[in-house]
């Protein structure tokens, strides 16, 4: 079970990147976005909800294994945040890369309440929710960008 928890929490090992593990870990979202972008909205929503609750548990369990609640190798939260960013949009490289940019920016800046969640909830739910909130901000920025520049 320990191996599975570490595998999932690191997005299949991407969290072990020697630098910028959060950025590298976010890359897992691009092929998942590609695979899920043609699904009916309800199937995506059910699958995403399952992933969200799985990520709460996996992030918490991995934090206990590492001895640090938000260890840098835990990047399943980046996957969740990225998928929030691109949710319900059609696949294109433009959407995928702009979504990646916007999510990473908001995940790094952590505008409130993401910053509060990051600082105050030190368990699986808190580890994931700050990225979820960053994903909501990034989703808004992405949609505005697509609309303003007529890219969508």
C-alpha positions as CSV (number, residue, x, y, z in Angstrom):
1,X,0.0,0.0,0.0
2,X,2.9,2.4,0.8
3,X,4.2,2.0,-2.7
4,X,0.8,2.8,-4.3
5,X,0.4,5.8,-2.1
6,X,3.8,7.2,-3.0
7,X,3.2,6.4,-6.7
8,X,-0.2,8.2,-6.8
9,X,0.9,11.1,-4.6
10,X,3.9,11.8,-6.9
11,X,1.9,11.6,-10.1
12,X,3.6,8.4,-11.2
13,X,7.0,9.7,-10.0
14,X,6.9,13.2,-11.5
15,X,7.1,14.6,-8.0
16,X,10.6,13.2,-7.6
17,X,12.0,15.7,-10.1
18,X,15.2,17.3,-8.7
19,X,13.8,20.8,-9.3
20,X,10.4,22.5,-9.7
21,X,8.6,19.3,-8.6
22,X,5.2,21.1,-8.6
23,X,5.7,22.3,-12.2
24,X,6.9,18.9,-13.3
25,X,4.1,17.2,-11.5
26,X,1.5,19.4,-13.2
27,X,2.6,17.9,-16.5
28,X,0.6,14.8,-15.6
29,X,-2.5,16.9,-16.2
30,X,-1.9,17.4,-19.9
31,X,-2.4,13.8,-21.1
32,X,-5.3,13.4,-18.6
33,X,-6.9,16.5,-20.0
34,X,-6.4,15.1,-23.5
35,X,-8.0,11.8,-22.5
36,X,-11.0,13.3,-20.6
37,X,-11.8,16.3,-22.8
38,X,-14.2,14.3,-25.0
39,X,-16.0,12.7,-22.1
40,X,-19.6,13.7,-21.3
41,X,-19.6,16.4,-18.6
42,X,-21.3,14.1,-16.1
43,X,-18.6,11.4,-16.5
44,X,-15.8,13.9,-16.1
45,X,-17.5,15.4,-13.0
46,X,-17.9,11.9,-11.4
47,X,-14.4,11.0,-12.2
48,X,-13.0,14.3,-11.0
49,X,-14.9,14.1,-7.8
50,X,-13.5,10.6,-7.2
51,X,-10.0,11.9,-7.9
52,X,-10.5,14.8,-5.5
53,X,-11.4,12.6,-2.6
54,X,-8.7,10.1,-3.5
55,X,-6.2,13.0,-3.5
56,X,-7.3,14.1,0.0
57,X,-6.5,10.6,1.3
58,X,-3.3,10.0,-0.8
59,X,-1.8,13.4,0.1
60,X,-2.5,12.9,3.8
61,X,-1.1,9.4,3.8
62,X,2.0,10.4,1.8
63,X,2.6,13.3,4.2
64,X,2.5,10.9,7.1
65,X,5.0,8.6,5.3
66,X,7.4,11.5,4.5
67,X,6.9,13.2,7.9
68,X,6.0,16.5,6.2
69,X,2.4,17.3,5.5
70,X,3.1,19.1,2.2
71,X,6.3,17.4,1.1
72,X,7.4,18.6,-2.4
73,X,7.2,15.1,-3.8
74,X,3.4,15.2,-3.2
75,X,2.1,16.6,-6.5
76,X,-1.3,14.9,-6.9
77,X,-2.7,18.3,-5.7
78,X,-1.2,19.9,-8.9
79,X,-3.1,17.4,-11.0
80,X,-6.3,18.3,-9.3
81,X,-5.7,22.0,-9.7
82,X,-4.8,21.7,-13.3
83,X,-7.9,19.7,-14.1
84,X,-10.0,22.3,-12.4
85,X,-8.4,24.9,-14.7
86,X,-9.2,23.0,-17.9
87,X,-12.5,21.4,-16.8
88,X,-15.2,21.3,-19.5
89,X,-13.0,22.9,-22.2
90,X,-12.3,21.2,-25.5
91,X,-8.8,19.8,-26.0
92,X,-6.2,21.9,-27.9
93,X,-2.6,22.5,-27.3
94,X,-3.4,26.2,-26.8
95,X,-5.9,25.5,-24.0
96,X,-3.5,22.9,-22.5
97,X,-0.5,25.2,-22.4
98,X,-2.3,28.3,-21.4
99,X,-4.1,26.4,-18.7
100,X,-0.7,25.1,-17.5
101,X,0.7,28.6,-17.4
102,X,-2.3,30.1,-15.6
103,X,-2.5,27.3,-13.1
104,X,1.3,27.4,-12.2
105,X,1.1,31.2,-11.8
106,X,-1.9,31.1,-9.4
107,X,-0.5,28.0,-7.6
108,X,2.8,29.9,-7.0
109,X,1.1,33.3,-6.0
110,X,-1.6,31.6,-3.9
111,X,-4.1,34.4,-3.8
112,X,-6.6,34.2,-0.9
113,X,-8.1,31.9,0.2
114,X,-5.5,29.6,-1.4
115,X,-2.7,31.1,0.8
116,X,-4.7,30.7,3.9
117,X,-5.5,27.1,3.1
118,X,-1.8,26.4,2.3
119,X,-0.6,27.9,5.6
120,X,-3.4,26.7,8.0
121,X,-4.6,23.3,6.9
122,X,-1.7,21.0,7.2
123,X,-3.2,17.6,6.2
124,X,-4.4,16.1,2.9
125,X,-7.5,18.2,2.5
126,X,-5.5,21.5,3.0
127,X,-2.7,20.3,0.7
128,X,-5.2,19.7,-2.1
129,X,-7.7,22.6,-1.5
130,X,-5.1,25.4,-2.0
131,X,-4.4,24.0,-5.5
132,X,-8.1,23.5,-6.1
133,X,-8.7,27.2,-5.4
134,X,-5.6,28.2,-7.5
135,X,-7.3,26.1,-10.3
136,X,-10.5,28.1,-9.9
137,X,-8.6,31.3,-10.4
138,X,-6.7,29.8,-13.3
139,X,-9.9,28.6,-14.9
140,X,-11.3,32.1,-14.8
141,X,-8.0,33.6,-16.2
142,X,-7.9,30.9,-18.9
143,X,-11.4,31.5,-20.1
144,X,-10.9,35.3,-20.1
145,X,-7.7,34.8,-22.1
146,X,-9.4,32.5,-24.6
147,X,-12.3,35.0,-25.0
148,X,-10.2,38.2,-25.1
149,X,-7.8,36.8,-27.7
150,X,-10.5,34.8,-29.6
151,X,-8.5,31.6,-29.1
152,X,-11.3,29.3,-28.0
